[in-house]
Amino acid sequence: MKAIMFQGTGSDVGKSLLVAGLARAFANRGLRVRPFKPQNMSNNAAVTADGGEIGRAQALQARAARVAPSVHMNPVLLKPQSEVGAQVVVQGRVIGNAPARGYYAMKAQLMERVLESFNLLGAQADLVLVEGAGSASEVNLRSGDIANMGFAEAAGVPVVLIGDIERGGVIASLVGTRHVLSADDAARIVGFIVNKFRGDPALFADGMVDLAARTGWQALGLVPFFDGARRLPDEDTQSLKHDAANGSGARPLVVVLAYPRLSNFDDFDPLRLETGVDVVFLRLGEPIPGSAALVILPGSKATMADLAALRATGWDVDLAAHVRRGGRVLGVCGGYQMLGRSIADPDGIEGAPGDVAGLGLLDVETVLTGNKTLTEAAGVSCGTGLAVSGYEMHVGRTTGVGLERPMICLHGGGLDGAVSADGRVAGCYLHGLFSSDAYRADVLRGLGAQASSLNYEHDVDATLDALAAHIETYIDCDRILALAR
């Protein structure tokens, strides 16, 4: 097994996308490739084939490598629940919640689990592509680090540093990283990549030469901006475009409420690719437009806290007006729980113990429980019989008479969700609904929109192939393979 690590000068420089492209490129060469990220922080997670959860980016990278996602591809996942605390997931399972300071005390113990997962993956692979987290230059976090140079040192893995030219200052960010790192850490870096270039690459040729001279690292590629990135799932809300605009006015408007602990927002990627509707994500403080045809309450990592934020910004009033006008509402996972009559958290799973009134748009109640449901699921829409598939990832047990009108009839006889008596408000636990093309087309027709011929799953794979071709053109993949060890 050979391995090589990709770290960034900052967050959102394109590490995840480049690793996905490299995974597909090397898999196309016949190599057994595995993606690996020691530590991730994201509320966008995916269910794995071995019954756990990992960051959505690593699931996409596994798909690029043409292998099933595994909990060992992202052994430590932090899911923020507040500004200073997160749920800690280790090798796919929740081990508890920790404030930031408490988590730093845990990291030394977690390195053993991280290296265990890395070695298990390595036993199955010709090449492991490792992705760092955040910025390599955060030297204040170097002690006990498991995400960047600390892991590279412990595993003996060489590093490629990625800089983002789109945000400006790429020479300073790469050279600056070189100078703030210790001599030992700087020596682990074997090359650099400049990402997201726009324009004529010849205009930055001297910049690449200058960077190599100033850092002593090999120039491995100047990568033009890949426009197809918008067709692939984003890792976190930093990459998510929020838009308070009311859309074009010519197409039905779908509004997604982006509360503070929004999770699994890639549920709506297929809708965003449809040309027959406008999809906008609203920030707190932006009113729900009166022209909205459908309002979606997405998943949440802190359901009761996000419900309080929803009320504080006035969205509860806007939703009530939207329903009175005959508008449609859909809740997914945490959003489904919010639509009910009450939510109780007696054991303090997502925050302080307590209970709160829901929005009362569905006749159900939810109690948050300690057992987390993590499973792939499939079935049909109970109303139309159209196939749907996805996954469930939630804590909580939902009961009530509203369940007598279920939204999803699962294979095997199970039922999921609830639909209001007039059919205009619905909710369920199944993530990924809109990836099912026929179901999505039916929803769009119900909104008065024209559905496209988009085959979403095929489109994702075609985009990964295009990304791999892009990578092969602009990155010296042969050299990267030679540098891996």
PLY file of the C-alpha trace (Angstrom):
ply
format ascii 1.0
element vertex 485
property float x
property float y
property float z
element edge 484
property int vertex1
property int vertex2
end_header
0.00 0.00 0.00
1.12 3.53 -0.84
-0.42 6.70 0.57
-0.23 10.43 0.05
-1.98 13.24 1.94
-3.57 16.43 0.60
-3.69 19.37 2.96
-4.84 22.93 2.29
-3.71 26.43 3.05
-7.25 26.98 4.33
-10.77 25.59 4.35
-12.71 25.31 1.10
-9.63 25.31 -1.15
-10.97 22.25 -2.98
-9.29 19.38 -1.12
-12.37 17.15 -1.14
-13.07 17.66 -4.84
-9.46 17.07 -5.90
-9.26 13.87 -3.85
-12.51 12.67 -5.45
-11.13 13.42 -8.91
-7.84 11.69 -8.15
-9.72 8.68 -6.74
-11.66 8.26 -9.98
-8.55 8.92 -12.11
-6.45 6.28 -10.32
-9.38 3.83 -10.19
-9.66 4.25 -13.96
-6.03 3.11 -14.14
-6.98 -0.13 -12.43
-5.68 0.71 -8.94
-7.51 -0.24 -5.75
-8.02 3.24 -4.28
-9.40 4.17 -0.86
-10.14 7.69 0.41
-9.33 8.56 4.01
-9.92 11.61 6.19
-8.70 11.22 9.79
-10.98 13.91 11.21
-13.86 15.73 9.61
-16.23 18.40 10.91
-19.52 18.39 9.04
-23.24 17.97 9.57
-23.52 16.58 6.05
-23.10 12.86 6.68
-23.74 9.61 4.85
-24.72 6.12 5.99
-22.10 3.48 5.25
-22.42 -0.10 4.03
-21.06 -1.28 7.40
-23.81 0.46 9.35
-22.22 3.70 10.55
-21.84 7.29 9.37
-19.06 9.33 7.77
-18.71 12.73 6.18
-20.58 13.15 2.90
-17.34 14.08 1.10
-15.74 10.73 1.94
-18.85 8.90 0.70
-18.53 10.76 -2.61
-14.81 9.93 -2.75
-15.62 6.26 -2.15
-18.09 6.41 -5.03
-15.37 7.99 -7.16
-13.08 5.08 -6.27
-15.91 2.67 -7.13
-16.05 1.11 -3.66
-18.66 1.05 -0.91
-18.23 3.70 1.79
-16.82 2.46 5.09
-16.67 3.94 8.58
-12.88 3.58 8.37
-12.70 6.20 5.61
-13.53 8.89 8.18
-12.84 7.48 11.65
-13.51 10.73 13.54
-16.50 12.85 12.55
-17.46 15.95 14.52
-21.05 17.14 14.07
-21.46 20.69 15.47
-24.44 21.16 17.76
-23.55 24.63 19.04
-20.91 27.30 18.57
-18.63 25.56 21.09
-19.61 21.90 21.08
-20.12 18.91 18.81
-21.29 15.34 18.72
-18.29 13.02 18.41
-18.60 10.03 16.06
-15.77 7.47 16.13
-15.57 4.74 13.50
-19.18 5.41 12.59
-20.72 5.42 16.05
-21.63 8.27 18.40
-19.50 8.16 21.55
-20.89 11.35 23.09
-20.90 15.13 22.97
-17.95 17.34 23.79
-17.21 21.05 24.05
-14.26 22.20 21.96
-11.87 22.22 24.93
-13.01 18.77 26.03
-12.52 17.36 22.55
-8.91 18.54 22.43
-8.27 16.52 25.57
-9.62 13.43 23.76
-7.51 13.68 20.61
-4.45 11.81 21.85
-6.66 8.80 22.65
-8.35 9.01 19.24
-5.10 8.77 17.27
-4.97 5.03 17.96
-8.42 4.55 16.38
-7.45 6.76 13.44
-4.32 4.73 12.71
-6.27 1.50 13.13
-8.74 2.59 10.45
-5.94 3.80 8.17
-4.17 0.45 8.39
-7.39 -1.49 7.80
-8.03 0.51 4.63
-4.42 0.11 3.56
-4.73 -3.66 3.70
-7.40 -3.42 0.98
-5.70 -0.86 -1.24
-2.92 -0.11 -3.67
-3.25 3.61 -2.90
-4.80 5.56 -0.03
-5.59 9.23 -0.72
-5.66 11.10 2.58
-7.44 14.43 3.00
-6.52 16.88 5.70
-8.92 19.25 7.48
-8.99 23.04 7.55
-5.58 24.62 7.24
-2.12 23.09 7.55
-0.86 26.41 8.96
-2.88 26.25 12.21
0.27 25.66 14.21
-1.57 26.63 17.40
-3.44 23.31 17.05
-0.36 21.23 16.22
-0.01 19.64 19.64
-2.10 16.47 19.66
-3.16 17.03 16.05
-4.82 14.07 14.32
-6.17 15.87 11.24
-3.13 17.29 9.42
0.60 17.17 10.20
0.09 15.15 13.37
-1.42 12.34 11.33
1.15 12.71 8.54
3.93 12.31 11.11
2.34 9.35 12.87
1.57 7.49 9.64
4.73 8.50 7.76
2.72 9.92 4.86
4.05 12.60 2.46
1.94 15.73 1.95
0.82 17.79 -1.03
-0.31 21.32 -0.16
-3.25 22.89 -2.03
-3.76 26.63 -2.44
-6.86 28.39 -3.79
-6.04 31.14 -6.31
-9.69 32.19 -6.65
-9.72 33.81 -3.21
-6.50 35.75 -3.91
-3.11 35.75 -2.22
-2.23 32.20 -3.21
1.52 32.87 -3.34
1.47 34.39 0.15
-0.69 31.56 1.51
1.58 28.81 0.20
4.84 30.54 1.06
3.43 31.68 4.39
2.46 28.12 5.27
6.02 27.03 4.49
7.40 29.60 6.93
5.05 29.03 9.88
5.48 25.25 9.87
8.26 23.63 11.84
11.21 22.41 9.79
10.12 18.78 10.23
6.54 19.46 9.11
7.64 21.57 6.15
9.88 18.70 5.08
6.86 16.39 4.91
5.47 18.49 2.05
6.66 17.12 -1.29
4.71 19.34 -3.68
1.93 21.87 -4.17
-1.14 22.37 -6.34
-2.74 25.70 -7.20
-6.50 25.19 -7.55
-9.51 27.08 -9.02
-7.59 29.07 -11.63
-9.62 31.17 -14.10
-8.25 32.62 -17.33
-5.10 31.89 -19.33
-2.82 29.47 -17.40
0.21 30.93 -19.18
-0.28 34.10 -17.14
0.58 32.21 -13.93
3.46 30.15 -15.29
5.99 32.47 -13.64
3.99 32.25 -10.42
4.36 28.48 -10.33
8.13 28.79 -10.89
8.38 31.42 -8.16
6.41 29.27 -5.73
8.66 26.27 -6.35
11.75 28.42 -5.78
10.44 30.03 -2.58
9.17 26.80 -1.00
11.47 24.13 -2.37
8.42 22.01 -3.22
7.55 20.51 -6.59
4.84 22.16 -8.69
2.33 19.38 -9.35
-0.43 21.26 -11.11
-2.25 24.50 -11.90
-5.89 23.41 -11.98
-8.55 25.51 -13.75
-11.88 25.97 -12.01
-14.06 22.90 -12.57
-17.56 24.14 -13.31
-19.05 20.68 -12.86
-18.41 20.96 -9.11
-21.91 22.38 -8.70
-23.29 19.02 -9.85
-21.66 17.15 -6.96
-22.66 17.16 -3.27
-21.04 19.88 -1.16
-19.31 18.94 2.08
-20.61 21.68 4.33
-22.52 24.95 4.45
-19.37 26.98 3.75
-19.74 25.84 0.15
-23.50 26.31 0.09
-24.85 29.37 -1.66
-27.64 31.03 0.28
-29.94 33.33 -1.67
-32.70 35.54 -0.36
-33.90 36.42 -3.86
-37.38 35.41 -4.90
-36.12 33.61 -7.99
-36.87 34.50 -11.56
-40.62 34.80 -11.06
-41.12 32.73 -14.19
-40.64 29.38 -12.40
-42.14 27.93 -9.22
-40.08 28.82 -6.14
-38.84 26.19 -3.67
-37.51 27.61 -0.40
-35.23 25.66 1.96
-34.90 27.07 5.48
-31.19 27.19 6.36
-31.32 27.26 10.14
-28.03 27.37 12.10
-27.52 23.58 12.45
-28.80 22.64 9.01
-27.71 19.10 8.11
-27.74 16.83 5.06
-28.65 19.68 2.74
-27.41 17.65 -0.23
-30.92 16.12 -0.11
-31.90 19.00 -2.36
-29.09 18.89 -4.92
-31.28 17.12 -7.49
-33.88 19.90 -7.19
-31.18 22.56 -7.60
-30.18 20.98 -10.92
-33.72 21.15 -12.30
-34.29 24.03 -14.69
-38.05 24.14 -14.13
-37.85 25.51 -10.57
-35.87 28.05 -8.59
-34.41 26.69 -5.34
-33.21 29.19 -2.73
-31.75 28.71 0.76
-32.90 31.36 3.23
-30.76 32.64 6.08
-32.20 33.68 9.41
-33.81 37.10 9.09
-34.87 36.64 5.48
-38.67 36.30 5.24
-40.26 33.40 3.40
-41.40 34.89 0.07
-45.15 34.96 -0.47
-44.53 33.53 -3.93
-43.06 30.27 -2.59
-44.72 27.15 -3.97
-42.98 24.74 -1.57
-41.20 25.40 1.72
-38.83 22.69 2.95
-37.70 22.21 6.54
-34.49 20.18 6.18
-32.57 18.05 8.65
-31.04 19.55 11.78
-28.25 18.52 14.14
-29.95 20.38 17.01
-33.67 20.17 16.31
-35.05 22.00 19.34
-32.43 24.77 19.11
-33.11 25.22 15.39
-36.85 25.30 16.04
-36.25 28.11 18.55
-34.17 29.95 15.93
-36.94 29.43 13.37
-39.45 31.03 15.72
-37.13 33.86 16.71
-36.70 34.92 13.09
-40.45 34.79 12.39
-40.51 31.83 10.05
-43.30 30.19 12.09
-45.56 33.13 11.25
-44.49 33.02 7.59
-45.16 29.26 7.45
-48.65 29.68 8.89
-49.42 32.33 6.26
-47.92 30.12 3.54
-50.21 27.23 4.55
-53.29 29.52 4.68
-52.53 30.56 1.09
-52.56 26.90 0.05
-48.80 26.48 -0.14
-47.04 23.17 0.34
-44.63 22.25 3.16
-42.21 19.31 3.41
-40.18 18.34 6.46
-37.25 15.92 6.30
-35.87 14.27 9.45
-35.44 17.09 11.99
-37.72 19.26 9.87
-40.38 16.54 10.05
-40.07 16.53 13.85
-40.53 20.32 13.93
-43.79 20.06 11.96
-45.39 17.97 14.73
-47.18 19.05 17.89
-44.27 18.59 20.28
-40.62 17.53 20.64
-39.22 16.19 23.91
-35.59 15.56 24.80
-35.80 14.11 28.31
-32.20 12.84 28.37
-30.54 15.95 26.91
-29.31 14.19 23.78
-29.15 17.37 21.67
-28.80 19.96 24.45
-30.40 20.73 27.78
-33.21 18.29 28.72
-36.69 19.61 28.08
-39.61 19.73 25.70
-41.08 22.27 23.33
-44.22 22.78 21.29
-43.82 22.03 17.60
-45.32 23.94 14.70
-48.50 21.88 14.88
-48.81 21.33 11.13
-48.77 17.52 11.49
-50.60 15.53 14.17
-47.53 13.74 15.55
-45.22 14.01 18.57
-41.52 13.14 18.85
-39.39 11.99 21.79
-35.62 12.07 21.19
-34.05 8.78 22.26
-30.50 7.54 22.73
-30.61 4.97 19.95
-29.63 6.41 16.58
-31.17 4.98 13.43
-28.56 4.55 10.68
-29.82 2.55 7.73
-30.30 2.59 3.99
-33.99 2.40 3.06
-36.25 2.19 0.03
-39.93 2.01 -0.74
-42.65 3.92 -2.56
-44.60 7.11 -2.06
-47.79 5.93 -0.36
-49.82 8.43 -2.37
-48.47 7.71 -5.86
-46.69 4.36 -5.70
-43.55 5.93 -7.19
-40.25 4.44 -6.05
-38.05 6.28 -3.56
-34.77 5.33 -1.92
-32.28 6.90 0.47
-31.24 6.52 4.08
-32.38 7.24 7.61
-30.08 8.98 10.10
-31.85 10.24 13.18
-32.54 10.02 16.87
-36.14 10.09 18.00
-39.37 8.12 17.99
-42.39 9.77 16.38
-45.95 8.76 17.27
-49.47 10.13 16.83
-52.64 9.77 14.81
-51.00 11.57 11.89
-49.06 8.37 11.18
-52.32 6.86 9.93
-51.64 8.84 6.74
-47.99 7.82 6.08
-45.84 9.48 3.45
-43.55 6.56 2.57
-44.41 2.85 2.38
-41.09 1.11 2.95
-40.14 -2.22 1.47
-40.70 -4.94 4.04
-43.93 -3.43 5.31
-42.64 -0.46 7.31
-44.16 3.01 7.14
-42.47 6.39 7.42
-43.75 9.90 7.92
-47.11 11.61 7.91
-49.27 13.67 5.55
-51.86 16.25 6.58
-55.53 15.64 5.82
-55.47 18.12 2.92
-52.25 16.63 1.55
-50.36 19.94 1.56
-48.06 19.31 4.55
-45.89 16.19 4.74
-42.82 14.93 6.52
-40.66 11.83 6.78
-37.30 10.54 8.00
-36.06 9.37 4.59
-33.12 11.42 3.29
-32.39 11.46 -0.44
-36.00 11.50 -1.70
-35.29 13.77 -4.63
-32.56 11.53 -6.02
-35.38 9.28 -7.25
-36.09 10.71 -10.70
-39.73 9.68 -11.16
-40.67 10.85 -7.65
-38.92 14.19 -8.17
-40.66 14.69 -11.51
-44.04 14.06 -9.87
-43.32 16.61 -7.13
-42.34 19.18 -9.75
-45.52 18.57 -11.74
-47.49 19.10 -8.53
-45.86 22.53 -8.24
-46.72 23.36 -11.83
-43.11 22.93 -13.00
-41.74 21.10 -16.00
-39.43 18.25 -14.99
-36.24 17.74 -16.96
-34.81 14.45 -18.20
-32.17 14.50 -15.45
-31.01 11.05 -14.35
-29.42 12.19 -11.12
-27.36 9.14 -10.17
-26.02 8.77 -13.71
-25.24 12.50 -13.73
-23.11 12.20 -10.57
-21.02 9.41 -12.10
-20.66 11.24 -15.41
-19.49 14.33 -13.51
-16.92 12.28 -11.59
-15.61 10.94 -14.91
-15.36 14.50 -16.24
-13.57 15.57 -13.05
-11.08 12.71 -13.42
-10.34 13.77 -17.01
-9.88 17.35 -15.78
-7.46 16.16 -13.09
-5.45 14.02 -15.51
-5.08 17.03 -17.81
-3.86 19.54 -15.25
-2.20 17.53 -12.45
0.90 15.39 -12.81
-0.78 12.18 -11.62
2.23 10.04 -12.51
4.38 12.18 -10.27
1.85 12.03 -7.42
1.86 8.24 -7.67
5.66 8.23 -7.59
5.72 10.52 -4.53
3.26 8.36 -2.56
4.89 5.94 -0.14
0 1
1 2
2 3
3 4
4 5
5 6
6 7
7 8
8 9
9 10
10 11
11 12
12 13
13 14
14 15
15 16
16 17
17 18
18 19
19 20
20 21
21 22
22 23
23 24
24 25
25 26
26 27
27 28
28 29
29 30
30 31
31 32
32 33
33 34
34 35
35 36
36 37
37 38
38 39
39 40
40 41
41 42
42 43
43 44
44 45
45 46
46 47
47 48
48 49
49 50
50 51
51 52
52 53
53 54
54 55
55 56
56 57
57 58
58 59
59 60
60 61
61 62
62 63
63 64
64 65
65 66
66 67
67 68
68 69
69 70
70 71
71 72
72 73
73 74
74 75
75 76
76 77
77 78
78 79
79 80
80 81
81 82
82 83
83 84
84 85
85 86
86 87
87 88
88 89
89 90
90 91
91 92
92 93
93 94
94 95
95 96
96 97
97 98
98 99
99 100
100 101
101 102
102 103
103 104
104 105
105 106
106 107
107 108
108 109
109 110
110 111
111 112
112 113
113 114
114 115
115 116
116 117
117 118
118 119
119 120
120 121
121 122
122 123
123 124
124 125
125 126
126 127
127 128
128 129
129 130
130 131
131 132
132 133
133 134
134 135
135 136
136 137
137 138
138 139
139 140
140 141
141 142
142 143
143 144
144 145
145 146
146 147
147 148
148 149
149 150
150 151
151 152
152 153
153 154
154 155
155 156
156 157
157 158
158 159
159 160
160 161
161 162
162 163
163 164
164 165
165 166
166 167
167 168
168 169
169 170
170 171
171 172
172 173
173 174
174 175
175 176
176 177
177 178
178 179
179 180
180 181
181 182
182 183
183 184
184 185
185 186
186 187
187 188
188 189
189 190
190 191
191 192
192 193
193 194
194 195
195 196
196 197
197 198
198 199
199 200
200 201
201 202
202 203
203 204
204 205
205 206
206 207
207 208
208 209
209 210
210 211
211 212
212 213
213 214
214 215
215 216
216 217
217 218
218 219
219 220
220 221
221 222
222 223
223 224
224 225
225 226
226 227
227 228
228 229
229 230
230 231
231 232
232 233
233 234
234 235
235 236
236 237
237 238
238 239
239 240
240 241
241 242
242 243
243 244
244 245
245 246
246 247
247 248
248 249
249 250
250 251
251 252
252 253
253 254
254 255
255 256
256 257
257 258
258 259
259 260
260 261
261 262
262 263
263 264
264 265
265 266
266 267
267 268
268 269
269 270
270 271
271 272
272 273
273 274
274 275
275 276
276 277
277 278
278 279
279 280
280 281
281 282
282 283
283 284
284 285
285 286
286 287
287 288
288 289
289 290
290 291
291 292
292 293
293 294
294 295
295 296
296 297
297 298
298 299
299 300
300 301
301 302
302 303
303 304
304 305
305 306
306 307
307 308
308 309
309 310
310 311
311 312
312 313
313 314
314 315
315 316
316 317
317 318
318 319
319 320
320 321
321 322
322 323
323 324
324 325
325 326
326 327
327 328
328 329
329 330
330 331
331 332
332 333
333 334
334 335
335 336
336 337
337 338
338 339
339 340
340 341
341 342
342 343
343 344
344 345
345 346
346 347
347 348
348 349
349 350
350 351
351 352
352 353
353 354
354 355
355 356
356 357
357 358
358 359
359 360
360 361
361 362
362 363
363 364
364 365
365 366
366 367
367 368
368 369
369 370
370 371
371 372
372 373
373 374
374 375
375 376
376 377
377 378
378 379
379 380
380 381
381 382
382 383
383 384
384 385
385 386
386 387
387 388
388 389
389 390
390 391
391 392
392 393
393 394
394 395
395 396
396 397
397 398
398 399
399 400
400 401
401 402
402 403
403 404
404 405
405 406
406 407
407 408
408 409
409 410
410 411
411 412
412 413
413 414
414 415
415 416
416 417
417 418
418 419
419 420
420 421
421 422
422 423
423 424
424 425
425 426
426 427
427 428
428 429
429 430
430 431
431 432
432 433
433 434
434 435
435 436
436 437
437 438
438 439
439 440
440 441
441 442
442 443
443 444
444 445
445 446
446 447
447 448
448 449
449 450
450 451
451 452
452 453
453 454
454 455
455 456
456 457
457 458
458 459
459 460
460 461
461 462
462 463
463 464
464 465
465 466
466 467
467 468
468 469
469 470
470 471
471 472
472 473
473 474
474 475
475 476
476 477
477 478
478 479
479 480
480 481
481 482
482 483
483 484
